[in-house]
Amino acid sequence: MIGQTLGHCRVLAKIGEGGMGTVCRAYDEVLHRDVALKVVKKSDRLDPSASQGLLHEARASSSLAHPNICTIHEVGETEGELYIVMELVEGKSLREMTGDAGIPPESVLRYGVQIASALARAHDRGIIHRDLKAANIVITPEGLVKVLDFGLAKKVGSAIFDSPTRSFATLEEASSVSGTLPYMAPEILRGAAADYRSDLWALGVVLYEAAAGRLPFEGRTGFEVSSAILREMPAPLSFPVPPALWGVIQRCLAKEPMQRYQRASEVLAALEAVQSAATVFIDQIAERGGPRTVAVHSVRHASVKKGDSLLLIGTTKGAFILRSNAQRSRWDVGGPYFHGHSVYAMAYDGRAGQHRIWASTQSPWGTLLRSTDDFGKSWTNPQQAAIRFPLDTGMSLKNIWQITPGPTDEPTVLYCGVEPAALFETRDGGETWSLIRGLFDHPHRPRWMPGNGGLALHTILLDPVNKQRIYVAISSGGVYRTEDGGSSWTAQNRGIRATFMPNKYPEFGQCVHKIAMHPARPERLFLQNHWGVYRSDNCAESWTDIANGIPSDFGFPVLMHPSNPDCAYIIPVESDEFRCACDGRMRVYRTRNAGASWEPLSRGLPQKGAYETVVRDAMAADSSDPVGIYFGTRSGQLFGSNDEGKTWHKILEGLPSVVCVRSAVVEGTSDGSVRTLPEKSRGISSSKKSATKRSATTRKIRRIKRG
Amino acid sequence: MTFHIPGALRQFTSGHSKVEIDQSPDTVADALLALWTLYPGVRDRIATEQGQVREHINIFVGEENIRYTGGLATPIQRGSEISIVPAISGGREILIK
């Protein structure tokens, strides 16, 4: 068969032998693409009318455009060979992946959602799979599910049965039944016609098998298997399978079709609800060698590749991870993670070859620091909060406002700025954290006053040259600096105005909203104050007012261009009382002369009735060339510029209120694994490999296509 | 006595929505200590590091919110049922001894 041409496909190599026939890799000479070509066994053919039926059904199935369905491109017959041309899917079957031990519940859910989504699409089009089984489900290396052979089972006949079926001689009507015995619904065994609900039974079997590593109904012979399907209940699934997942499987496996879910979309919704309920546990001790954690899994995940740009979006109701290719014009959305929890701080940690994303979560159940090493597919959820005030302080953690990875050559050091205002440090990669007493015991601390957002230490800047020098900013306390690694701190607010104090230039107590430092020129800092924009060129010894010509010097974020130390970005708002874009016109202001003058950047931003607010951490720059600038608004819109602010486009709308935006570029290591680099790292790869298949996105969020 | 565990915390109680404590604690505080001895992950979700019940978490003995029955010193009887419920809003902190 190798070298033979069927239709316009040249057969390249045999891939395998399936139930229906031989599967080959082939090359479509017309469309110039690799395809899979399935040649139906001659012995399996039915009479001419049945063959026509197969052709008809396969053509109907070819209309199923869905990311989780293996697309059928063509069905044809030439020189007596009946063949099916389909999308070439590379990966492992779910059967291979499951083995005897099963797969973790979060994987069952992740794959189950995709399988149910595929079934929902097919059922909507009136197509029943009829032979759904673990061997017919392929998982690509990116974790994308592809369901094979939609709609092909019915017309092909009994020969597609796997070996258990072949021993299934006790039912004389077997020849008129299609499917694979261990996945067959009871009503099929009783001779009824397959319908949507028999597909849902098979889905229940697939989910059970994936979770348990064994089939729910087993037997030494076909008779025993069919007897078990008709009469027995499957052995219950227990920890670590969440009870809610077991409940979904049980309902799929109800003996009576009427007692099952009636539609695949119902199963999809139920599985998504289990994911959202964050009820999946895995013990990651063995995987990470770290503390015992519980991983929480959410609904959608962005599929991240080498060379991708990432955006981390923290909102008042959860977090999102967005990915794009080097062009940064279209973004796939992962999330929402941490449903209903506020995420005020996110950060990358690309040091030492890792690609860890950190996030802080705040909810009625407390504030926790979480991390993921797989771009959001699983997050730590520690039994005990690692960041906690010592008993003697009498204080309780309210929120984590800032997460800052330490020096590059100390990859286990990180800092967190928290509310009530304090600085925490870890030296073991986040397992244990300690309060930096030098700052906590500062005599000024009792006189710091909470700002509108609480008394928060919201900014941490590490001097890349002098590792003993760290800056923090506190609302309202001002800027503090240590020159000895944190043992002692001094207020550095000379020249910064405090409009709300009787003494307008106090030593401390300023409501500093944000400070930014240039990595290549660390003595230079920019500062956005509660009224006032400032620059320091002497490590914050003194500050100069640089609000020259901007419509308002009130604002929150300030951002430095990653390579030009004279370039900074701010987003002014009208006033303290009316914290919205001036005149309802959304404008970013940029200086390219260290604050001597500012220019508005508004092309592509709404200029009428846009009373938007951008909070202090909701703006970020990447380190690609040209630099990308991104910001999110309180109203849930996300804007981006991939030309340093010259033009803007809306990336998303409909998000919860955005409170944090961070960016990074993903880079692979020499061994081919993927790691991320922090946004301010230098020498980022600007791989222009085209984006791979889009992952599913959150439906409630409108992704904005560029015109 | 029995604890009713809300959905958000069941990941820390092996999925159980009810947890039976095979002891006879005298107060809610003692009962909570027994609960998080059994399931340590629950502790930081209910209480702050200073031992206060979190501001937006309510604890009921039967149908009574312990905010109005003596806080964590609220006595409990054999067979009492304690519910842990996130508050809709507000609420003052309660000190755990």
HADDOCK unambig.tbl for C-alpha pairs under 7 A between the chains (distance, minus, plus):
assign (segid A and resid 239 and name CA) (segid B and resid 14 and name CA) 6.86 0.50 0.50
assign (segid A and resid 242 and name CA) (segid B and resid 15 and name CA) 6.41 0.50 0.50
assign (segid A and resid 243 and name CA) (segid B and resid 15 and name CA) 6.50 0.50 0.50
assign (segid A and resid 279 and name CA) (segid B and resid 11 and name CA) 5.23 0.50 0.50
assign (segid A and resid 280 and name CA) (segid B and resid 11 and name CA) 6.77 0.50 0.50
assign (segid A and resid 281 and name CA) (segid B and resid 11 and name CA) 6.64 0.50 0.50
assign (segid A and resid 364 and name CA) (segid B and resid 56 and name CA) 5.33 0.50 0.50
assign (segid A and resid 364 and name CA) (segid B and resid 57 and name CA) 6.62 0.50 0.50
assign (segid A and resid 364 and name CA) (segid B and resid 86 and name CA) 6.77 0.50 0.50
assign (segid A and resid 365 and name CA) (segid B and resid 45 and name CA) 4.44 0.50 0.50
assign (segid A and resid 365 and name CA) (segid B and resid 46 and name CA) 6.21 0.50 0.50
assign (segid A and resid 366 and name CA) (segid B and resid 45 and name CA) 5.79 0.50 0.50
assign (segid A and resid 383 and name CA) (segid B and resid 40 and name CA) 6.62 0.50 0.50
assign (segid A and resid 383 and name CA) (segid B and resid 41 and name CA) 4.03 0.50 0.50
assign (segid A and resid 384 and name CA) (segid B and resid 41 and name CA) 5.96 0.50 0.50
assign (segid A and resid 384 and name CA) (segid B and resid 44 and name CA) 5.98 0.50 0.50
assign (segid A and resid 385 and name CA) (segid B and resid 44 and name CA) 6.50 0.50 0.50
assign (segid A and resid 388 and name CA) (segid B and resid 49 and name CA) 6.21 0.50 0.50
assign (segid A and resid 389 and name CA) (segid B and resid 49 and name CA) 6.73 0.50 0.50
assign (segid A and resid 391 and name CA) (segid B and resid 50 and name CA) 6.02 0.50 0.50
assign (segid A and resid 394 and name CA) (segid B and resid 50 and name CA) 6.42 0.50 0.50
assign (segid A and resid 395 and name CA) (segid B and resid 50 and name CA) 6.85 0.50 0.50
assign (segid A and resid 396 and name CA) (segid B and resid 48 and name CA) 6.08 0.50 0.50
assign (segid A and resid 396 and name CA) (segid B and resid 49 and name CA) 5.99 0.50 0.50
assign (segid A and resid 396 and name CA) (segid B and resid 50 and name CA) 6.34 0.50 0.50
